[in-house]
Amino acid sequence: MVFRKAARTRSPITGKALREPGQSLSEALDESISEKLMSWLMGAWMAVTLAVLEWWRWYRDAPYNPILFTGVAAIAVLLAALRFVRLWRRVKALKLGRDGERVVGQFLEDMRPAGYHVLHDLIGEGFNVDHVVIGERGVYTVETKTLSLPAKKRGTVSCDDAALLVNGRRMARDPIGQAKTQAAWLARTLKETTGRDYRVQPVVAFPGWFVEPACKRVSGVWVVEPKALPAFIGRAPSTLTKEQVSMAAHHLRKIIRATEGLRESRRGSRSE
């Protein structure tokens, strides 16, 4: 039998893939399940296994006392149960947020045939921008707020003194401030990378919620149900040339790929 030396090969993928809608939340969701939740469940399972073995030895008149291992197993199961409850709440919240970002991303993806560039999940300075839309009608950052709807009534977003209310109650985190911070960061980033000034319009999207007409523009921020966002953008005046659109999209893609490479190297160094 003749063994041939295998030909060396390389991957046809030469660049980092762009990020997907909700990728940060998906990563946090995976981390919560794989690294935090499963470790506690495995610990509890091992403790129970040891207790069962000790009881079996006791039953067979072996000189082992299972009481100690049973106590350890009981403590491990209790700690795992408490951890499970806390993490399960976080998992549900992350999943809801991820699904909302994916829904909004799908609406925005439909704008590509009209010449828009759509990017998802840009990592900023201590935050992430859920979506960015770039076209001749401007640059937009989209912050998605996915909230559970009431069981038996319509969810309504209203406003009071430049603050948003969901079914009459203020949100724990100010989405208007978040959206402005993201838009300012993106405008600054584009200025630093392209040398040109880009006006960035901040947007807050509430999937599945009714936004009162009076609250669709709050302190310079668009507040919309995501289905309405393409129409909002379509009514905006053209402010950018095709060259400016292409330049902004090109530089943001470079930033995303560079950020992904740095994040992967950090994850690799932590796992070593």
Secondary structure, DSSP 8 states (H G I E B T S, - for coil): -----------S--S-----TTHHHHHHHHHIIIIIIHHHHHHHHHHHHHHHHHHHHHHTT-S---HHHHHHHHHHHHHHHHHHHHHHHHHHHHHHHHHHHHHHHHHHHTTGGGT-EEEEEEE-SSSEEEEEEEETTEEEEEEE------SSS--EEEEETTEEEETTEE-SS-HHHHHHHHHHHHHHHHHHHHSS---EEEEEE-TT-EE-GGGSEETTEEEE-GGGHHHHHHTS-----HHHHHHHHHHHHHHHHHHHHHHHHHHHHHH-
